[in-house]
């Protein structure tokens, strides 16, 4: 049985949590790296 994917809403919440916790500005490469650690695959 495969893993259930993360919903778009959940991805948004996780990315926003990264911004709110760090209060910093990111380029796309850095955001993708942090997002993958939070369980978000941005290109899907």
PDBQT receptor file of N, H, CA, C and O in Angstrom, charges set to zero:
ATOM      1  N   UNK A   1       0.850  -1.187   0.000  1.00  0.00    +0.000 N 
ATOM      2  CA  UNK A   1       0.000   0.000   0.000  1.00  0.00    +0.000 C 
ATOM      3  C   UNK A   1       0.890   1.242   0.000  1.00  0.00    +0.000 C 
ATOM      4  O   UNK A   1       1.826   1.328   0.795  1.00  0.00    +0.000 OA
ATOM      5  N   UNK A   2       0.611   2.195  -0.874  1.00  0.00    +0.000 N 
ATOM      6  H   UNK A   2      -0.150   2.125  -1.520  1.00  0.00    +0.000 HD
ATOM      7  CA  UNK A   2       1.417   3.407  -0.994  1.00  0.00    +0.000 C 
ATOM      8  C   UNK A   2       1.071   4.442   0.057  1.00  0.00    +0.000 C 
ATOM      9  O   UNK A   2       0.029   4.386   0.710  1.00  0.00    +0.000 OA
ATOM     10  N   UNK A   3       1.983   5.384   0.192  1.00  0.00    +0.000 N 
ATOM     11  H   UNK A   3       2.829   5.430  -0.339  1.00  0.00    +0.000 HD
ATOM     12  CA  UNK A   3       1.748   6.477   1.137  1.00  0.00    +0.000 C 
ATOM     13  C   UNK A   3       0.727   7.444   0.582  1.00  0.00    +0.000 C 
ATOM     14  O   UNK A   3       0.684   7.694  -0.623  1.00  0.00    +0.000 OA
ATOM     15  N   UNK A   4      -0.083   7.980   1.451  1.00  0.00    +0.000 N 
ATOM     16  H   UNK A   4      -0.048   7.777   2.430  1.00  0.00    +0.000 HD
ATOM     17  CA  UNK A   4      -1.044   8.997   1.036  1.00  0.00    +0.000 C 
ATOM     18  C   UNK A   4      -0.305  10.322   0.895  1.00  0.00    +0.000 C 
ATOM     19  O   UNK A   4       0.482  10.698   1.764  1.00  0.00    +0.000 OA
ATOM     20  N   UNK A   5      -0.561  11.024  -0.199  1.00  0.00    +0.000 N 
ATOM     21  H   UNK A   5      -1.200  10.719  -0.905  1.00  0.00    +0.000 HD
ATOM     22  CA  UNK A   5       0.095  12.301  -0.439  1.00  0.00    +0.000 C 
ATOM     23  C   UNK A   5      -0.427  13.389   0.475  1.00  0.00    +0.000 C 
ATOM     24  O   UNK A   5      -1.472  13.243   1.108  1.00  0.00    +0.000 OA
ATOM     25  N   UNK A   6       0.302  14.463   0.535  1.00  0.00    +0.000 N 
ATOM     26  H   UNK A   6       1.152  14.582   0.021  1.00  0.00    +0.000 HD
ATOM     27  CA  UNK A   6      -0.075  15.614   1.354  1.00  0.00    +0.000 C 
ATOM     28  C   UNK A   6      -0.963  16.526   0.510  1.00  0.00    +0.000 C 
ATOM     29  O   UNK A   6      -0.655  16.796  -0.651  1.00  0.00    +0.000 OA
ATOM     30  N   UNK A   7      -2.045  16.992   1.083  1.00  0.00    +0.000 N 
ATOM     31  H   UNK A   7      -2.296  16.773   2.026  1.00  0.00    +0.000 HD
ATOM     32  CA  UNK A   7      -2.957  17.865   0.347  1.00  0.00    +0.000 C 
ATOM     33  C   UNK A   7      -2.316  19.228   0.099  1.00  0.00    +0.000 C 
ATOM     34  O   UNK A   7      -1.368  19.618   0.781  1.00  0.00    +0.000 OA
ATOM     35  N   UNK A   8      -2.847  19.937  -0.882  1.00  0.00    +0.000 N 
ATOM     36  H   UNK A   8      -3.616  19.620  -1.436  1.00  0.00    +0.000 HD
ATOM     37  CA  UNK A   8      -2.334  21.265  -1.210  1.00  0.00    +0.000 C 
ATOM     38  C   UNK A   8      -2.441  22.196  -0.009  1.00  0.00    +0.000 C 
ATOM     39  O   UNK A   8      -1.528  22.978   0.256  1.00  0.00    +0.000 OA
ATOM     40  N   UNK A   9      -3.543  22.116   0.713  1.00  0.00    +0.000 N 
ATOM     41  H   UNK A   9      -4.285  21.481   0.498  1.00  0.00    +0.000 HD
ATOM     42  CA  UNK A   9      -3.730  22.959   1.895  1.00  0.00    +0.000 C 
ATOM     43  C   UNK A   9      -2.661  22.664   2.953  1.00  0.00    +0.000 C 
ATOM     44  O   UNK A   9      -2.119  23.580   3.570  1.00  0.00    +0.000 OA
ATOM     45  N   UNK A  10      -2.369  21.388   3.152  1.00  0.00    +0.000 N 
ATOM     46  H   UNK A  10      -2.810  20.644   2.650  1.00  0.00    +0.000 HD
ATOM     47  CA  UNK A  10      -1.348  21.011   4.135  1.00  0.00    +0.000 C 
ATOM     48  C   UNK A  10       0.038  21.504   3.696  1.00  0.00    +0.000 C 
ATOM     49  O   UNK A  10       0.836  21.937   4.528  1.00  0.00    +0.000 OA
ATOM     50  N   UNK A  11       0.320  21.436   2.391  1.00  0.00    +0.000 N 
ATOM     51  H   UNK A  11      -0.328  21.084   1.715  1.00  0.00    +0.000 HD
ATOM     52  CA  UNK A  11       1.595  21.951   1.887  1.00  0.00    +0.000 C 
ATOM     53  C   UNK A  11       1.707  23.446   2.156  1.00  0.00    +0.000 C 
ATOM     54  O   UNK A  11       2.752  23.927   2.594  1.00  0.00    +0.000 OA
ATOM     55  N   UNK A  12       0.627  24.178   1.893  1.00  0.00    +0.000 N 
ATOM     56  H   UNK A  12      -0.222  23.786   1.537  1.00  0.00    +0.000 HD
ATOM     57  CA  UNK A  12       0.628  25.623   2.146  1.00  0.00    +0.000 C 
ATOM     58  C   UNK A  12       0.884  25.921   3.613  1.00  0.00    +0.000 C 
ATOM     59  O   UNK A  12       1.664  26.813   3.945  1.00  0.00    +0.000 OA
ATOM     60  N   UNK A  13       0.223  25.172   4.493  1.00  0.00    +0.000 N 
ATOM     61  H   UNK A  13      -0.412  24.447   4.223  1.00  0.00    +0.000 HD
ATOM     62  CA  UNK A  13       0.393  25.398   5.930  1.00  0.00    +0.000 C 
ATOM     63  C   UNK A  13       1.829  25.131   6.361  1.00  0.00    +0.000 C 
ATOM     64  O   UNK A  13       2.382  25.871   7.174  1.00  0.00    +0.000 OA
ATOM     65  N   UNK A  14       2.429  24.086   5.827  1.00  0.00    +0.000 N 
ATOM     66  H   UNK A  14       1.980  23.485   5.166  1.00  0.00    +0.000 HD
ATOM     67  CA  UNK A  14       3.807  23.759   6.197  1.00  0.00    +0.000 C 
ATOM     68  C   UNK A  14       4.786  24.824   5.711  1.00  0.00    +0.000 C 
ATOM     69  O   UNK A  14       5.699  25.208   6.442  1.00  0.00    +0.000 OA
ATOM     70  N   UNK A  15       4.599  25.308   4.470  1.00  0.00    +0.000 N 
ATOM     71  H   UNK A  15       3.858  24.996   3.876  1.00  0.00    +0.000 HD
ATOM     72  CA  UNK A  15       5.480  26.354   3.938  1.00  0.00    +0.000 C 
ATOM     73  C   UNK A  15       5.301  27.651   4.723  1.00  0.00    +0.000 C 
ATOM     74  O   UNK A  15       6.281  28.322   5.045  1.00  0.00    +0.000 OA
ATOM     75  N   UNK A  16       4.061  28.004   5.029  1.00  0.00    +0.000 N 
ATOM     76  H   UNK A  16       3.265  27.459   4.767  1.00  0.00    +0.000 HD
ATOM     77  CA  UNK A  16       3.818  29.213   5.827  1.00  0.00    +0.000 C 
ATOM     78  C   UNK A  16       4.436  29.095   7.208  1.00  0.00    +0.000 C 
ATOM     79  O   UNK A  16       4.931  30.082   7.753  1.00  0.00    +0.000 OA
ATOM     80  N   UNK A  17       4.413  27.900   7.780  1.00  0.00    +0.000 N 
ATOM     81  H   UNK A  17       4.011  27.098   7.338  1.00  0.00    +0.000 HD
ATOM     82  CA  UNK A  17       5.023  27.683   9.091  1.00  0.00    +0.000 C 
ATOM     83  C   UNK A  17       6.524  27.953   9.025  1.00  0.00    +0.000 C 
ATOM     84  O   UNK A  17       7.097  28.505   9.964  1.00  0.00    +0.000 OA
ATOM     85  N   UNK A  18       7.169  27.563   7.910  1.00  0.00    +0.000 N 
ATOM     86  H   UNK A  18       6.704  27.115   7.147  1.00  0.00    +0.000 HD
ATOM     87  CA  UNK A  18       8.601  27.833   7.735  1.00  0.00    +0.000 C 
ATOM     88  C   UNK A  18       8.849  29.339   7.745  1.00  0.00    +0.000 C 
ATOM     89  O   UNK A  18       9.758  29.817   8.423  1.00  0.00    +0.000 OA
ATOM     90  N   UNK A  19       8.035  30.090   6.989  1.00  0.00    +0.000 N 
ATOM     91  H   UNK A  19       7.296  29.702   6.438  1.00  0.00    +0.000 HD
ATOM     92  CA  UNK A  19       8.186  31.548   6.948  1.00  0.00    +0.000 C 
ATOM     93  C   UNK A  19       7.952  32.178   8.317  1.00  0.00    +0.000 C 
ATOM     94  O   UNK A  19       8.725  33.035   8.743  1.00  0.00    +0.000 OA
ATOM     95  N   UNK A  20       6.904  31.764   9.002  1.00  0.00    +0.000 N 
ATOM     96  H   UNK A  20       6.276  31.067   8.656  1.00  0.00    +0.000 HD
ATOM     97  CA  UNK A  20       6.548  32.373  10.282  1.00  0.00    +0.000 C 
ATOM     98  C   UNK A  20       7.587  32.075  11.360  1.00  0.00    +0.000 C 
ATOM     99  O   UNK A  20       7.876  32.931  12.196  1.00  0.00    +0.000 OA
ATOM    100  N   UNK A  21       8.143  30.877  11.345  1.00  0.00    +0.000 N 
ATOM    101  H   UNK A  21       7.908  30.182  10.666  1.00  0.00    +0.000 HD
ATOM    102  CA  UNK A  21       9.129  30.523  12.364  1.00  0.00    +0.000 C 
ATOM    103  C   UNK A  21      10.458  31.242  12.139  1.00  0.00    +0.000 C 
ATOM    104  O   UNK A  21      11.123  31.618  13.104  1.00  0.00    +0.000 OA
ATOM    105  N   UNK A  22      10.852  31.438  10.887  1.00  0.00    +0.000 N 
ATOM    106  H   UNK A  22      10.312  31.132  10.103  1.00  0.00    +0.000 HD
ATOM    107  CA  UNK A  22      12.163  32.027  10.621  1.00  0.00    +0.000 C 
ATOM    108  C   UNK A  22      12.118  33.539  10.426  1.00  0.00    +0.000 C 
ATOM    109  O   UNK A  22      13.094  34.232  10.714  1.00  0.00    +0.000 OA
ATOM    110  N   UNK A  23      10.984  34.055   9.937  1.00  0.00    +0.000 N 
ATOM    111  H   UNK A  23      10.191  33.493   9.703  1.00  0.00    +0.000 HD
ATOM    112  CA  UNK A  23      10.838  35.487   9.638  1.00  0.00    +0.000 C 
ATOM    113  C   UNK A  23      11.983  35.963   8.741  1.00  0.00    +0.000 C 
ATOM    114  O   UNK A  23      12.595  37.003   8.983  1.00  0.00    +0.000 OA
ATOM    115  N   UNK A  24      12.251  35.177   7.706  1.00  0.00    +0.000 N 
ATOM    116  H   UNK A  24      11.753  34.332   7.509  1.00  0.00    +0.000 HD
ATOM    117  CA  UNK A  24      13.345  35.459   6.785  1.00  0.00    +0.000 C 
ATOM    118  C   UNK A  24      12.828  35.375   5.351  1.00  0.00    +0.000 C 
ATOM    119  O   UNK A  24      11.707  34.925   5.112  1.00  0.00    +0.000 OA
ATOM    120  N   UNK A  25      13.648  35.807   4.407  1.00  0.00    +0.000 N 
ATOM    121  H   UNK A  25      14.558  36.172   4.600  1.00  0.00    +0.000 HD
ATOM    122  CA  UNK A  25      13.314  35.738   2.987  1.00  0.00    +0.000 C 
ATOM    123  C   UNK A  25      14.156  34.629   2.368  1.00  0.00    +0.000 C 
ATOM    124  O   UNK A  25      15.348  34.516   2.655  1.00  0.00    +0.000 OA
ATOM    125  N   UNK A  26      13.538  33.811   1.516  1.00  0.00    +0.000 N 
ATOM    126  H   UNK A  26      12.570  33.903   1.283  1.00  0.00    +0.000 HD
ATOM    127  CA  UNK A  26      14.233  32.677   0.918  1.00  0.00    +0.000 C 
ATOM    128  C   UNK A  26      14.175  32.757  -0.595  1.00  0.00    +0.000 C 
ATOM    129  O   UNK A  26      13.205  33.259  -1.163  1.00  0.00    +0.000 OA
ATOM    130  N   UNK A  27      15.231  32.252  -1.255  1.00  0.00    +0.000 N 
ATOM    131  H   UNK A  27      16.019  31.844  -0.794  1.00  0.00    +0.000 HD
ATOM    132  CA  UNK A  27      15.131  32.028  -2.686  1.00  0.00    +0.000 C 
ATOM    133  C   UNK A  27      14.506  30.641  -2.886  1.00  0.00    +0.000 C 
ATOM    134  O   UNK A  27      14.358  29.883  -1.927  1.00  0.00    +0.000 OA
ATOM    135  N   UNK A  28      14.146  30.315  -4.111  1.00  0.00    +0.000 N 
ATOM    136  H   UNK A  28      14.267  30.930  -4.890  1.00  0.00    +0.000 HD
ATOM    137  CA  UNK A  28      13.424  29.075  -4.375  1.00  0.00    +0.000 C 
ATOM    138  C   UNK A  28      14.227  27.845  -3.971  1.00  0.00    +0.000 C 
ATOM    139  O   UNK A  28      13.674  26.902  -3.405  1.00  0.00    +0.000 OA
ATOM    140  N   UNK A  29      15.512  27.846  -4.255  1.00  0.00    +0.000 N 
ATOM    141  H   UNK A  29      15.961  28.612  -4.715  1.00  0.00    +0.000 HD
ATOM    142  CA  UNK A  29      16.349  26.689  -3.936  1.00  0.00    +0.000 C 
ATOM    143  C   UNK A  29      16.359  26.412  -2.429  1.00  0.00    +0.000 C 
ATOM    144  O   UNK A  29      16.216  25.266  -2.003  1.00  0.00    +0.000 OA
ATOM    145  N   UNK A  30      16.528  27.451  -1.639  1.00  0.00    +0.000 N 
ATOM    146  H   UNK A  30      16.645  28.382  -1.985  1.00  0.00    +0.000 HD
ATOM    147  CA  UNK A  30      16.549  27.298  -0.181  1.00  0.00    +0.000 C 
ATOM    148  C   UNK A  30      15.176  26.869   0.333  1.00  0.00    +0.000 C 
ATOM    149  O   UNK A  30      15.079  26.031   1.230  1.00  0.00    +0.000 OA
ATOM    150  N   UNK A  31      14.119  27.443  -0.233  1.00  0.00    +0.000 N 
ATOM    151  H   UNK A  31      14.197  28.124  -0.961  1.00  0.00    +0.000 HD
ATOM    152  CA  UNK A  31      12.765  27.093   0.188  1.00  0.00    +0.000 C 
ATOM    153  C   UNK A  31      12.448  25.634  -0.129  1.00  0.00    +0.000 C 
ATOM    154  O   UNK A  31      11.810  24.953   0.675  1.00  0.00    +0.000 OA
ATOM    155  N   UNK A  32      12.882  25.148  -1.282  1.00  0.00    +0.000 N 
ATOM    156  H   UNK A  32      13.400  25.701  -1.935  1.00  0.00    +0.000 HD
ATOM    157  CA  UNK A  32      12.672  23.745  -1.631  1.00  0.00    +0.000 C 
ATOM    158  C   UNK A  32      13.404  22.829  -0.655  1.00  0.00    +0.000 C 
ATOM    159  O   UNK A  32      12.879  21.786  -0.266  1.00  0.00    +0.000 OA
ATOM    160  N   UNK A  33      14.603  23.214  -0.263  1.00  0.00    +0.000 N 
ATOM    161  H   UNK A  33      15.029  24.061  -0.579  1.00  0.00    +0.000 HD
ATOM    162  CA  UNK A  33      15.375  22.403   0.678  1.00  0.00    +0.000 C 
ATOM    163  C   UNK A  33      14.679  22.349   2.040  1.00  0.00    +0.000 C 
ATOM    164  O   UNK A  33      14.543  21.275   2.627  1.00  0.00    +0.000 OA
ATOM    165  N   UNK A  34      14.240  23.501   2.538  1.00  0.00    +0.000 N 
ATOM    166  H   UNK A  34      14.350  24.373   2.062  1.00  0.00    +0.000 HD
ATOM    167  CA  UNK A  34      13.542  23.539   3.820  1.00  0.00    +0.000 C 
ATOM    168  C   UNK A  34      12.193  22.833   3.731  1.00  0.00    +0.000 C 
ATOM    169  O   UNK A  34      11.776  22.155   4.670  1.00  0.00    +0.000 OA
ATOM    170  N   UNK A  35      11.519  22.995   2.600  1.00  0.00    +0.000 N 
ATOM    171  H   UNK A  35      11.858  23.546   1.837  1.00  0.00    +0.000 HD
ATOM    172  CA  UNK A  35      10.225  22.348   2.407  1.00  0.00    +0.000 C 
ATOM    173  C   UNK A  35      10.340  20.838   2.395  1.00  0.00    +0.000 C 
ATOM    174  O   UNK A  35       9.484  20.148   2.949  1.00  0.00    +0.000 OA
ATOM    175  N   UNK A  36      11.383  20.313   1.775  1.00  0.00    +0.000 N 
ATOM    176  H   UNK A  36      12.079  20.873   1.326  1.00  0.00    +0.000 HD
ATOM    177  CA  UNK A  36      11.552  18.864   1.742  1.00  0.00    +0.000 C 
ATOM    178  C   UNK A  36      11.788  18.306   3.143  1.00  0.00    +0.000 C 
ATOM    179  O   UNK A  36      11.360  17.193   3.449  1.00  0.00    +0.000 OA
ATOM    180  N   UNK A  37      12.463  19.068   3.985  1.00  0.00    +0.000 N 
ATOM    181  H   UNK A  37      12.810  19.972   3.736  1.00  0.00    +0.000 HD
ATOM    182  CA  UNK A  37      12.649  18.639   5.373  1.00  0.00    +0.000 C 
ATOM    183  C   UNK A  37      11.330  18.636   6.132  1.00  0.00    +0.000 C 
ATOM    184  O   UNK A  37      11.145  17.854   7.065  1.00  0.00    +0.000 OA
ATOM    185  N   UNK A  38      10.403  19.523   5.726  1.00  0.00    +0.000 N 
ATOM    186  H   UNK A  38      10.553  20.159   4.969  1.00  0.00    +0.000 HD
ATOM    187  CA  UNK A  38       9.093  19.605   6.375  1.00  0.00    +0.000 C 
ATOM    188  C   UNK A  38       8.091  18.638   5.746  1.00  0.00    +0.000 C 
ATOM    189  O   UNK A  38       6.936  18.582   6.166  1.00  0.00    +0.000 OA
ATOM    190  N   UNK A  39       8.531  17.873   4.736  1.00  0.00    +0.000 N 
ATOM    191  H   UNK A  39       9.470  17.918   4.394  1.00  0.00    +0.000 HD
ATOM    192  CA  UNK A  39       7.650  16.898   4.111  1.00  0.00    +0.000 C 
ATOM    193  C   UNK A  39       6.843  17.433   2.950  1.00  0.00    +0.000 C 
ATOM    194  O   UNK A  39       5.792  16.883   2.623  1.00  0.00    +0.000 OA
ATOM    195  N   UNK A  40       7.316  18.498   2.318  1.00  0.00    +0.000 N 
ATOM    196  H   UNK A  40       8.171  18.944   2.584  1.00  0.00    +0.000 HD
ATOM    197  CA  UNK A  40       6.613  19.099   1.186  1.00  0.00    +0.000 C 
ATOM    198  C   UNK A  40       7.467  18.933  -0.064  1.00  0.00    +0.000 C 
ATOM    199  O   UNK A  40       8.623  19.355  -0.093  1.00  0.00    +0.000 OA
ATOM    200  N   UNK A  41       6.895  18.315  -1.099  1.00  0.00    +0.000 N 
ATOM    201  H   UNK A  41       5.957  17.972  -1.075  1.00  0.00    +0.000 HD
ATOM    202  CA  UNK A  41       7.551  18.222  -2.394  1.00  0.00    +0.000 C 
ATOM    203  C   UNK A  41       6.921  19.292  -3.257  1.00  0.00    +0.000 C 
ATOM    204  O   UNK A  41       5.758  19.170  -3.640  1.00  0.00    +0.000 OA
ATOM    205  N   UNK A  42       7.676  20.352  -3.576  1.00  0.00    +0.000 N 
ATOM    206  H   UNK A  42       8.621  20.451  -3.265  1.00  0.00    +0.000 HD
ATOM    207  CA  UNK A  42       7.103  21.525  -4.223  1.00  0.00    +0.000 C 
ATOM    208  C   UNK A  42       6.764  21.305  -5.685  1.00  0.00    +0.000 C 
ATOM    209  O   UNK A  42       5.869  21.974  -6.202  1.00  0.00    +0.000 OA
ATOM    210  N   UNK A  43       7.427  20.414  -6.359  1.00  0.00    +0.000 N 
ATOM    211  H   UNK A  43       8.154  19.871  -5.939  1.00  0.00    +0.000 HD
ATOM    212  CA  UNK A  43       7.219  20.258  -7.800  1.00  0.00    +0.000 C 
ATOM    213  C   UNK A  43       6.142  19.236  -8.146  1.00  0.00    +0.000 C 
ATOM    214  O   UNK A  43       6.063  18.792  -9.292  1.00  0.00    +0.000 OA
ATOM    215  N   UNK A  44       5.327  18.861  -7.191  1.00  0.00    +0.000 N 
ATOM    216  H   UNK A  44       5.392  19.222  -6.261  1.00  0.00    +0.000 HD
ATOM    217  CA  UNK A  44       4.234  17.918  -7.484  1.00  0.00    +0.000 C 
ATOM    218  C   UNK A  44       2.910  18.537  -7.179  1.00  0.00    +0.000 C 
ATOM    219  O   UNK A  44       1.873  17.899  -7.361  1.00  0.00    +0.000 OA
TER     220      UNK A  44
